[in-house]
Amino acid sequence: MQRNTRIMMEGTIIAALCMALSFIPTTIGTSFTVSLGQIPLTIFALRRGFRPAFIAGFIWGILHILLGQAYILTFWQGLIEYVIAFPFAAFAGLYAGKIQQQLRNRELGRASFTAVVAAIVGALTRFFWHFVAGFIFWGAYAMWGLNPFWFSFVTQGISGLGTGVVCAVVAVLVVRTYPKLLLPQE
């Protein structure tokens, strides 16, 4: 029971840290953004795995709504972009066991590569849902003469890749400088 309580506490703190980092403006132009809040969620996912990170991502998404940081047009759009999309960043946690084994074996090169893949997967699975909401609900705001599908694909694709790259850089830095962070001791 103590282990589960510790993981739940870590997840709650991570969700709050994700939300705090979300307040830092990173919008580029009118449609592109890098989600700094995804960094701690990615590290947590690599530390604790998919399920705890999924719950932390869910809390992070709900915090956007509770703190008035959500842009909601309709119930369904809000559901997709905040209740569904944010937890999907936890897909980085599918690589937790692999990266932890690589770190135990002192395979820093492989662990760095795994961290990059995990960060990109986490970002792209989250931004997939933003893409879906973008072309369904935000299509009327498409710029540059693009149809809603391609506008959402471009804006969410670039935002997802940008977020993935930033998360990957930080994850590799953690692997190289403080790998014990990804190896919980209980």
VOBA-1610 file (N, C-alpha, C; in pm, whole numbers, padded with zeros to 5 digits, always signed):
BEGIN
Met+00082-00120+00000Met+00000+00000+00000Met+00087+00126+00000Gln+00198+00122+00073Gln+00285+00239+00079Gln+00342+00274-00057Arg+00377+00174-00138Arg+00431+00197-00272Arg+00328+00267-00360Asn+00204+00221-00356Asn+00099+00283-00437Asn+00073+00427-00393Thr+00078+00451-00264Thr+00059+00586-00213Thr+00171+00678-00262Arg+00293+00628-00260Arg+00408+00705-00307Arg+00392+00739-00457Ile+00351+00641-00535Ile+00333+00664-00679Ile+00221+00764-00704Met+00111+00751-00628Met+00000+00846-00644Met+00044+00988-00606Met+00121+01000-00501Met+00172+01131-00459Met+00264+01190-00567Glu+00355+01108-00618Glu+00444+01153-00725Glu+00362+01200-00845Gly+00262+01121-00883Gly+00179+01156-00998Gly+00104+01287-00980Thr+00055+01310-00860Thr-00016+01435-00831Thr+00079+01554-00838Ile+00197+01537-00783Ile+00297+01645-00788Ile+00338+01670-00933Ile+00355+01565-01010Ile+00392+01579-01152Ile+00283+01654-01227Ala+00156+01619-01203Ala+00045+01688-01270Ala+00046+01837-01236Ala+00073+01871-01110Ala+00079+02012-01071Ala+00198+02082-01138Leu+00312+02013-01146Leu+00429+02070-01213Leu+00401+02090-01362Cys+00336+01992-01423Cys+00297+02005-01565Cys+00211+02129-01584Met+00116+02147-01495Met+00025+02263-01506Met+00102+02392-01487Ala+00192+02395-01390Ala+00271+02517-01366Ala+00353+02553-01490Leu+00414+02452-01552Leu+00492+02478-01673Leu+00404+02519-01790Ser+00277+02481-01787Ser+00184+02519-01893Ser+00156+02669-01894Phe+00182+02735-01784Phe+00160+02879-01776Phe+00272+02959-01845Ile+00383+02894-01874Ile+00493+02963-01943Ile+00455+02976-02091Pro+00450+03097-02142Pro+00408+03114-02283Pro+00514+03061-02380Thr+00470+02972-02467Thr+00560+02916-02569Thr+00494+02917-02706Thr+00392+02998-02723Thr+00324+03003-02852Thr+00411+03074-02953Ile+00422+03014-03071Ile+00500+03071-03180Ile+00399+03111-03288Gly+00392+03238-03317Gly+00291+03285-03410Gly+00153+03273-03347Thr+00055+03232-03425Thr-00079+03221-03371Thr-00124+03078-03351Ser-00050+02982-03403Ser-00101+02845-03403Ser-00006+02738-03354Phe+00119+02769-03330Phe+00216+02668-03290Phe+00255+02688-03144Thr+00273+02579-03074Thr+00312+02587-02934Thr+00400+02468-02898Val+00484+02487-02799Val+00562+02378-02742Val+00511+02361-02600Ser+00470+02241-02566Ser+00412+02214-02435Ser+00520+02175-02336Leu+00565+02272-02257Leu+00669+02244-02157Leu+00618+02152-02047Gly+00488+02154-02023Gly+00430+02067-01922Gly+00447+01919-01952Gln+00468+01888-02077Gln+00484+01747-02114Gln+00619+01691-02069Ile+00715+01777-02041Ile+00847+01730-01999Ile+00839+01647-01871Pro+00785+01700-01761Pro+00781+01617-01640Pro+00693+01493-01655Leu+00588+01502-01736Leu+00504+01385-01755Leu+00581+01276-01829Thr+00662+01314-01925Thr+00744+01216-01998Thr+00845+01149-01904Ile+00910+01227-01821Ile+01006+01171-01725Ile+00934+01079-01627Phe+00819+01122-01579Phe+00739+01039-01486Phe+00697+00909-01554Ala+00656+00917-01681Ala+00615+00798-01755Ala+00731+00700-01768Leu+00851+00751-01793Leu+00969+00664-01804Leu+01009+00608-01668Arg+00975+00676-01562Arg+01007+00633-01426Arg+00906+00531-01374Arg+00776+00558-01397Arg+00671+00479-01334Arg+00585+00396-01430Gly+00597+00423-01559Gly+00520+00344-01655Gly+00392+00411-01701Phe+00321+00338-01785Phe+00204+00392-01853Phe+00090+00430-01759Arg+00046+00339-01675Arg-00075+00362-01595Arg-00063+00481-01500Pro+00042+00490-01418Pro+00051+00608-01331Pro+00063+00739-01411Ala+00133+00734-01524Ala+00146+00855-01607Ala+00013+00890-01672Phe-00066+00790-01708Phe-00198+00815-01766Phe-00285+00891-01667Ile-00283+00849-01542Ile-00362+00916-01438Ile-00310+01057-01415Ala-00179+01074-01410Ala-00121+01209-01394Ala-00159+01298-01512Gly-00156+01243-01634Gly-00196+01319-01752Gly-00343+01358-01746Phe-00427+01268-01696Phe-00569+01298-01680Phe-00587+01416-01583Ile-00516+01411-01471Ile-00525+01520-01373Ile-00477+01650-01436Trp-00370+01645-01512Trp-00317+01764-01579Trp-00422+01823-01673Gly-00488+01740-01750Gly-00593+01788-01840Gly-00709+01851-01765Ile-00751+01788-01656Ile-00862+01841-01575Ile-00821+01974-01511Leu-00695+01985-01469Leu-00648+02111-01410Leu-00660+02227-01509His-00640+02201-01638His-00659+02307-01738His-00801+02362-01730Ile-00897+02272-01718Ile-01037+02313-01711Ile-01064+02387-01580Leu-01022+02329-01468Leu-01049+02388-01337Leu-00984+02524-01317Leu-00868+02545-01379Leu-00795+02670-01362Leu-00824+02771-01473Gly-00921+02741-01557Gly-00961+02834-01662Gly-00861+02848-01775Gln-00780+02747-01797Gln-00679+02751-01903Gln-00721+02669-02025Ala-00845+02624-02026Ala-00895+02542-02137Ala-00972+02631-02235Tyr-00954+02603-02362Tyr-01030+02670-02467Tyr-01133+02570-02516Ile-01256+02586-02470Ile-01359+02487-02498Ile-01470+02550-02582Leu-01491+02493-02700Leu-01599+02535-02789Leu-01726+02455-02761Thr-01711+02323-02748Thr-01824+02234-02722Thr-01782+02130-02619Phe-01880+02060-02566Phe-01852+01953-02471Phe-01757+01850-02531Trp-01784+01806-02655Trp-01705+01701-02718Trp-01563+01747-02747Gln-01548+01870-02789Gln-01413+01922-02814Gln-01335+01928-02683Gly-01399+01976-02576Gly-01332+01981-02446Gly-01294+01842-02397Leu-01384+01746-02418Leu-01356+01608-02379Leu-01234+01554-02454Ile-01230+01576-02585Ile-01119+01524-02665Ile-00988+01591-02629Glu-00988+01725-02620Glu-00861+01796-02603Glu-00807+01799-02461Tyr-00891+01780-02361Tyr-00841+01788-02224Tyr-00854+01658-02147Val-00966+01589-02160Val-00986+01466-02083Val-00920+01347-02152Ile-00913+01348-02284Ile-00853+01236-02358Ile-00709+01265-02398Ala-00682+01380-02458Ala-00549+01407-02516Ala-00438+01406-02412Phe-00455+01475-02302Phe-00345+01486-02204Phe-00304+01351-02146Pro-00397+01263-02110Pro-00353+01132-02061Pro-00276+01051-02166Phe-00303+01075-02294Phe-00235+00998-02398Phe-00086+01027-02406Ala-00041+01135-02344Ala+00103+01162-02336Ala+00173+01051-02259Ala+00097+00975-02182Ala+00153+00866-02102Ala+00204+00750-02186Phe+00177+00750-02316Phe+00228+00642-02400Phe+00380+00635-02398Ala+00446+00740-02357Ala+00591+00734-02337Ala+00625+00627-02233Gly+00534+00604-02142Gly+00556+00506-02036Gly+00561+00362-02083Leu+00520+00336-02206Leu+00532+00201-02260Leu+00678+00158-02272Tyr+00768+00255-02267Tyr+00911+00228-02279Tyr+00982+00226-02144Ala+00907+00238-02035Ala+00968+00246-01901Ala+01051+00122-01868Gly+00995+00005-01886Gly+01067-00118-01854Gly+01194-00132-01936Lys+01183-00099-02063Lys+01299-00112-02153Lys+01411-00016-02114Ile+01377+00110-02089Ile+01481+00208-02056Ile+01542+00177-01919Gln+01461+00130-01826Gln+01514+00097-01694Gln+01611-00021-01702Gln+01579-00119-01784Gln+01670-00233-01801Gln+01800-00187-01867Gln+01789-00100-01967Gln+01908-00049-02033Gln+01994+00031-01935Leu+01933+00107-01847Leu+02009+00183-01748Leu+02076+00090-01647Arg+02006-00013-01606Arg+02067-00110-01512Arg+02187-00180-01575Asn+02180-00200-01707Asn+02291-00263-01781Asn+02396-00160-01825Arg+02378-00037-01786Arg+02469+00073-01819Arg+02484+00093-01970Glu+02377+00075-02042Glu+02374+00097-02187Glu+02318+00236-02215Leu+02399+00338-02188Leu+02351+00476-02198Leu+02313+00516-02340Gly+02384+00465-02439Gly+02351+00496-02577Gly+02212+00443-02614Arg+02186+00319-02579Arg+02055+00260-02607Arg+01946+00328-02526Ala+01977+00357-02401Ala+01878+00423-02316Ala+01846+00562-02370Ser+01945+00631-02421Ser+01921+00764-02481Ser+01830+00752-02602Phe+01856+00652-02686Phe+01771+00631-02804Phe+01628+00598-02762Thr+01613+00512-02661Thr+01481+00476-02611Thr+01409+00598-02555Ala+01482+00685-02487Ala+01422+00807-02433Ala+01370+00896-02544Val+01445+00906-02653Val+01402+00987-02768Val+01274+00928-02828Val+01273+00799-02850Val+01155+00733-02908Val+01034+00752-02817Ala+01053+00730-02687Ala+00944+00743-02591Ala+00887+00885-02591Ala+00974+00984-02591Ala+00928+01123-02589Ala+00849+01158-02714Ile+00896+01112-02828Ile+00826+01139-02954Ile+00691+01066-02956Val+00689+00941-02913Val+00563+00865-02909Val+00463+00934-02816Gly+00506+00974-02698Gly+00417+01042-02604Gly+00360+01171-02661Ala+00446+01248-02726Ala+00399+01375-02784Ala+00304+01352-02900Leu+00338+01260-02987Leu+00254+01238-03105Leu+00120+01174-03070Thr+00116+01086-02969Thr-00014+01029-02931Thr-00103+01134-02867Arg-00045+01224-02791Arg-00126+01332-02735Arg-00173+01428-02845Phe-00083+01470-02929Phe-00118+01569-03031Phe-00207+01510-03141Phe-00213+01377-03153Phe-00309+01316-03244Phe-00450+01359-03207Trp-00480+01359-03077Trp-00615+01399-03033Trp-00639+01547-03054His-00537+01629-03037His-00551+01773-03066His-00576+01792-03216Phe-00510+01710-03298Phe-00532+01714-03443Phe-00677+01680-03476Val-00729+01574-03416Val-00868+01533-03441Val-00964+01647-03403Ala-00945+01703-03286Ala-01031+01814-03244Ala-01011+01935-03334Gly-00889+01954-03380Gly-00859+02069-03465Gly-00937+02069-03594Phe-00940+01956-03663Phe-01010+01960-03791Phe-01161+01944-03775Ile-01207+01885-03665Ile-01351+01873-03645Ile-01411+02002-03589Phe-01347+02059-03487Phe-01409+02170-03414Phe-01349+02307-03445Trp-01221+02312-03478Trp-01155+02440-03500Trp-01139+02474-03648Gly-01192+02392-03735Gly-01174+02408-03879Gly-01217+02543-03933Ala-01316+02604-03872Ala-01363+02735-03918Ala-01256+02843-03903Tyr-01155+02817-03822Tyr-01049+02916-03797Tyr-00922+02887-03877Ala-00929+02793-03970Ala-00812+02755-04050Ala-00757+02875-04126Met-00625+02890-04122Met-00559+03002-04188Met-00487+02954-04313Trp-00430+03047-04382Trp-00346+03025-04499Trp-00421+02957-04614Gly-00553+02963-04611Gly-00632+02902-04717Gly-00634+02750-04715Leu-00587+02690-04608Leu-00586+02544-04597Leu-00723+02492-04555Asn-00755+02373-04601Asn-00879+02314-04550Asn-00854+02272-04406Pro-00960+02250-04327Pro-00943+02222-04184Pro-00854+02102-04153Phe-00863+01997-04234Phe-00781+01878-04209Phe-00633+01913-04217Trp-00592+01977-04326Trp-00450+02007-04345Trp-00402+02115-04250Phe-00486+02210-04218Phe-00448+02313-04121Phe-00419+02248-03985Ser-00509+02161-03941Ser-00489+02094-03813Ser-00367+02002-03819Phe-00349+01934-03931Phe-00233+01845-03948Phe-00103+01923-03936Val-00096+02038-04001Val+00026+02119-03998Val+00049+02177-03858Thr-00053+02242-03802Thr-00032+02309-03673Thr-00010+02210-03560Gln-00091+02107-03552Gln-00074+02010-03443Gln+00048+01921-03467Gly+00077+01893-03593Gly+00197+01814-03624Gly+00324+01885-03583Ile+00334+02013-03618Ile+00454+02089-03580Ile+00460+02108-03429Ser+00345+02136-03367Ser+00343+02152-03220Ser+00381+02020-03152Gly+00328+01909-03203Gly+00360+01778-03145Gly+00507+01743-03161Leu+00561+01767-03281Leu+00704+01739-03303Leu+00792+01829-03218Gly+00756+01957-03211Gly+00834+02051-03128Gly+00834+02008-02983Thr+00717+01970-02933Thr+00706+01922-02795Thr+00786+01794-02777Gly+00776+01703-02874Gly+00851+01577-02867Gly+01001+01599-02864Val+01048+01693-02946Val+01192+01721-02950Val+01240+01778-02817Val+01165+01872-02762Val+01204+01932-02632Val+01203+01824-02524Cys+01100+01740-02521Cys+01094+01632-02422Cys+01208+01533-02442Ala+01240+01503-02567Ala+01349+01409-02596Ala+01483+01463-02548Val+01508+01591-02572Val+01634+01652-02528Val+01647+01643-02376Val+01539+01678-02304Val+01545+01673-02158Val+01558+01528-02110Ala+01485+01436-02173Ala+01494+01295-02132Ala+01635+01240-02152Val+01699+01276-02262Val+01837+01232-02286Val+01930+01295-02183Leu+01909+01420-02150Leu+01990+01485-02046Leu+01975+01412-01913Val+01853+01370-01880Val+01831+01294-01756Val+01904+01161-01763Val+01893+01091-01875Val+01961+00962-01892Val+02111+00980-01873Arg+02166+01085-01930Arg+02312+01105-01928Arg+02366+01162-01797Thr+02284+01244-01728Thr+02336+01312-01609Thr+02282+01258-01477Tyr+02158+01209-01478Tyr+02099+01160-01353Tyr+02007+01042-01381Pro+02062+00932-01428Pro+01979+00817-01466Pro+01901+00756-01349Lys+01948+00777-01226Lys+01878+00722-01110Lys+01736+00776-01097Leu+01711+00892-01157Leu+01575+00949-01154Leu+01475+00856-01222Leu+01520+00781-01320Leu+01433+00691-01394Leu+01427+00551-01332Leu+01501+00530-01224Leu+01506+00400-01157Leu+01454+00414-01015Pro+01322+00404-00998Pro+01268+00419-00862Pro+01317+00310-00769Gln+01353+00347-00649Gln+01403+00253-00548Gln+01297+00233-00442Glu+01235+00116-00441Glu+01135+00088-00336Glu+01156-00042-00271
//
